[in-house]
Amino acid sequence: MSQKVRWACDLDKSVLLGNFEKRGWVQASPDEDWNFYWSSVQTTRNIFSVETGYRLQDDQIINHYPNHYELTRKDLMVKNIKRYRKDLEKEGSPLAEKDETGKYIHLDFLPVTFLLPADYNLFVEEFRKNPSSTWIMKPTGKARGIGIFLINRLSQLKKWSRDSRTSTFAAPSAKDAYVISKYIDNPLLIGGKKFDLRLYVLVTSYRPLKCYIYKLGFCRFCTVKYTPNTTELDNMFVHLTNVSIQKHGEEYNPNHGGKWTVHNLKIYLEGTRGKDVTDKLFDEMYWQIVHSLKAVSGVMANDRHCFECYGYDIIIDDNLKPWLIEVNASPSLTSTTANDRIMKYNLINDILNIVCPNGEIPDMRWNKTPPKECYGHYDLLYDEELAQSEVLERDSKSRIGIATMSLRSRDSRPRQTTTWK
């Protein structure tokens, strides 16, 4: 290889730097000519800014899409998914089919959610239908569990509104706005404790959509046993799974960090609930991920110099129904345990192998189809081009009278169902 990849990085994380050094890549400052930039979201915004930005060359690649926040800001994710469902409904798509109560049959994967203060009256109307319900408030622009609290009375919301009101009556910025969602108060418990899933999803193109799912995701557990008792609504060690919160609890175990691999979860569920329902659960999670990405594919700036690794947070209820809670643009690369460090090192290694096959200088003119041996611990989750060609193939077969069966993607594992394709 004649030239080495020149890398720049905004984060001082060993899982990143170790991967760059292993490949013999050469460090460059952000102001120099770089080929690969693992940047903060703010740097990406600056690079693509109309006023201060500049044009990227064919040999440059960066780890965020310019307006990733269409998926990763809580309020915009909800707005885009709601719009996507309405658009499918207008088209008469079977995907937007509803049951007799008006719920989406195939696309009901978001808890009921409103934006505050904009949707306050709509929220009150919904709250009064079931006054004993619990709701969770989250600031739209924050992460790591900051600013989150639970309510079960309207008076608590009014108090919050009074306490947070400023002297000015300007429209709230993204930093001031909150989303309020129906709290999943019947979570699946293991050992009496609530948990959620962190799944990593790599997107290399939005139009056509091409995404990969990482097989080494994990569960994050609360340190205190779950109770729906309203006296414990303020106890975040019961309700919030964020490691940044749980690590301050008395019961936190630094050896395993309150984490469990997705593989272990699968084995546990297959043993306690059966293989068929476990497979269905995972298929539903993959379905939700693909449709959340499709929901933003039309508004995302699909720049060919970009890729992005998202951290999907999903909660499973005790009926084994998964709920999409949020999507993170910069999932933490800080390691809390030795296993965590190995997993995140492998995560970055596999991302680099997919977006820079063979560790070579990026070339934006290629078709973004890396050889399968580059996937590592990733599986191809959805390839829109491939899916469309399969539909054409199926249609042509049906026209000449050949009985058709559900075709599988040539690049997916045999065990994955492809109904969503």
Secondary structure in CASP SS format (residue, H / E / C, confidence):
PFRMAT SS
TARGET T0000
AUTHOR 0000-0000-0000
METHOD secondary structure of the structure
MODEL  1
M C 1.00
S C 1.00
Q C 1.00
K C 1.00
V C 1.00
R E 1.00
W E 1.00
A E 1.00
C E 1.00
D C 1.00
L C 1.00
D C 1.00
K C 1.00
S H 1.00
V H 1.00
L H 1.00
L H 1.00
G H 1.00
N H 1.00
F H 1.00
E H 1.00
K H 1.00
R C 1.00
G C 1.00
W C 1.00
V E 1.00
Q E 1.00
A C 1.00
S C 1.00
P C 1.00
D C 1.00
E C 1.00
D C 1.00
W C 1.00
N C 1.00
F E 1.00
Y E 1.00
W E 1.00
S C 1.00
S C 1.00
V H 1.00
Q H 1.00
T H 1.00
T H 1.00
R H 1.00
N H 1.00
I H 1.00
F H 1.00
S C 1.00
V C 1.00
E C 1.00
T C 1.00
G C 1.00
Y C 1.00
R C 1.00
L C 1.00
Q C 1.00
D C 1.00
D C 1.00
Q C 1.00
I E 1.00
I E 1.00
N C 1.00
H C 1.00
Y C 1.00
P C 1.00
N C 1.00
H C 1.00
Y H 1.00
E H 1.00
L H 1.00
T H 1.00
R C 1.00
K H 1.00
D H 1.00
L H 1.00
M H 1.00
V H 1.00
K H 1.00
N H 1.00
I H 1.00
K H 1.00
R H 1.00
Y H 1.00
R H 1.00
K H 1.00
D H 1.00
L H 1.00
E H 1.00
K H 1.00
E C 1.00
G C 1.00
S C 1.00
P H 1.00
L H 1.00
A H 1.00
E C 1.00
K E 1.00
D C 1.00
E C 1.00
T C 1.00
G C 1.00
K C 1.00
Y E 1.00
I C 1.00
H C 1.00
L C 1.00
D C 1.00
F C 1.00
L C 1.00
P C 1.00
V C 1.00
T E 1.00
F E 1.00
L E 1.00
L E 1.00
P C 1.00
A C 1.00
D C 1.00
Y H 1.00
N H 1.00
L H 1.00
F H 1.00
V H 1.00
E H 1.00
E H 1.00
F H 1.00
R H 1.00
K H 1.00
N C 1.00
P C 1.00
S C 1.00
S C 1.00
T C 1.00
W E 1.00
I E 1.00
M E 1.00
K E 1.00
P E 1.00
T C 1.00
G C 1.00
K C 1.00
A C 1.00
R C 1.00
G C 1.00
I C 1.00
G C 1.00
I C 1.00
F E 1.00
L E 1.00
I E 1.00
N C 1.00
R C 1.00
L H 1.00
S H 1.00
Q H 1.00
L H 1.00
K H 1.00
K H 1.00
W H 1.00
S H 1.00
R H 1.00
D H 1.00
S H 1.00
R C 1.00
T C 1.00
S C 1.00
T C 1.00
F C 1.00
A C 1.00
A C 1.00
P C 1.00
S C 1.00
A C 1.00
K C 1.00
D C 1.00
A C 1.00
Y E 1.00
V E 1.00
I E 1.00
S E 1.00
K E 1.00
Y C 1.00
I C 1.00
D C 1.00
N C 1.00
P E 1.00
L C 1.00
L E 1.00
I E 1.00
G C 1.00
G C 1.00
K E 1.00
K E 1.00
F E 1.00
D E 1.00
L E 1.00
R E 1.00
L E 1.00
Y E 1.00
V E 1.00
L E 1.00
V E 1.00
T E 1.00
S E 1.00
Y E 1.00
R C 1.00
P C 1.00
L E 1.00
K E 1.00
C E 1.00
Y E 1.00
I E 1.00
Y E 1.00
K C 1.00
L C 1.00
G C 1.00
F E 1.00
C E 1.00
R E 1.00
F E 1.00
C C 1.00
T C 1.00
V C 1.00
K C 1.00
Y C 1.00
T C 1.00
P C 1.00
N C 1.00
T H 1.00
T H 1.00
E H 1.00
L C 1.00
D C 1.00
N C 1.00
M H 1.00
F H 1.00
V H 1.00
H H 1.00
L C 1.00
T C 1.00
N C 1.00
V H 1.00
S H 1.00
I H 1.00
Q H 1.00
K C 1.00
H C 1.00
G C 1.00
E C 1.00
E C 1.00
Y C 1.00
N C 1.00
P C 1.00
N C 1.00
H C 1.00
G C 1.00
G C 1.00
K E 1.00
W E 1.00
T E 1.00
V H 1.00
H H 1.00
N H 1.00
L H 1.00
K H 1.00
I H 1.00
Y H 1.00
L H 1.00
E H 1.00
G H 1.00
T H 1.00
R C 1.00
G C 1.00
K H 1.00
D H 1.00
V H 1.00
T H 1.00
D H 1.00
K H 1.00
L H 1.00
F H 1.00
D H 1.00
E H 1.00
M H 1.00
Y H 1.00
W H 1.00
Q H 1.00
I H 1.00
V H 1.00
H H 1.00
S H 1.00
L H 1.00
K H 1.00
A H 1.00
V H 1.00
S H 1.00
G C 1.00
V C 1.00
M C 1.00
A C 1.00
N C 1.00
D C 1.00
R C 1.00
H C 1.00
C E 1.00
F C 1.00
E E 1.00
C E 1.00
Y E 1.00
G E 1.00
Y E 1.00
D E 1.00
I E 1.00
I E 1.00
I E 1.00
D E 1.00
D C 1.00
N C 1.00
L C 1.00
K C 1.00
P E 1.00
W E 1.00
L E 1.00
I E 1.00
E E 1.00
V E 1.00
N E 1.00
A C 1.00
S C 1.00
P C 1.00
S C 1.00
L C 1.00
T C 1.00
S C 1.00
T C 1.00
T C 1.00
A H 1.00
N H 1.00
D H 1.00
R H 1.00
I H 1.00
M H 1.00
K H 1.00
Y H 1.00
N H 1.00
L H 1.00
I H 1.00
N H 1.00
D H 1.00
I H 1.00
L H 1.00
N H 1.00
I H 1.00
V H 1.00
C C 1.00
P H 1.00
N H 1.00
G H 1.00
E C 1.00
I C 1.00
P C 1.00
D C 1.00
M C 1.00
R C 1.00
W C 1.00
N C 1.00
K C 1.00
T C 1.00
P C 1.00
P C 1.00
K H 1.00
E H 1.00
C H 1.00
Y C 1.00
G C 1.00
H C 1.00
Y E 1.00
D E 1.00
L E 1.00
L E 1.00
Y E 1.00
D E 1.00
E H 1.00
E H 1.00
L H 1.00
A H 1.00
Q H 1.00
S H 1.00
E H 1.00
V H 1.00
L H 1.00
E H 1.00
R H 1.00
D H 1.00
S H 1.00
K H 1.00
S H 1.00
R H 1.00
I C 1.00
G C 1.00
I C 1.00
A C 1.00
T C 1.00
M C 1.00
S C 1.00
L C 1.00
R C 1.00
S C 1.00
R C 1.00
D C 1.00
S C 1.00
R C 1.00
P C 1.00
R C 1.00
Q C 1.00
T C 1.00
T C 1.00
T C 1.00
W C 1.00
K C 1.00
END
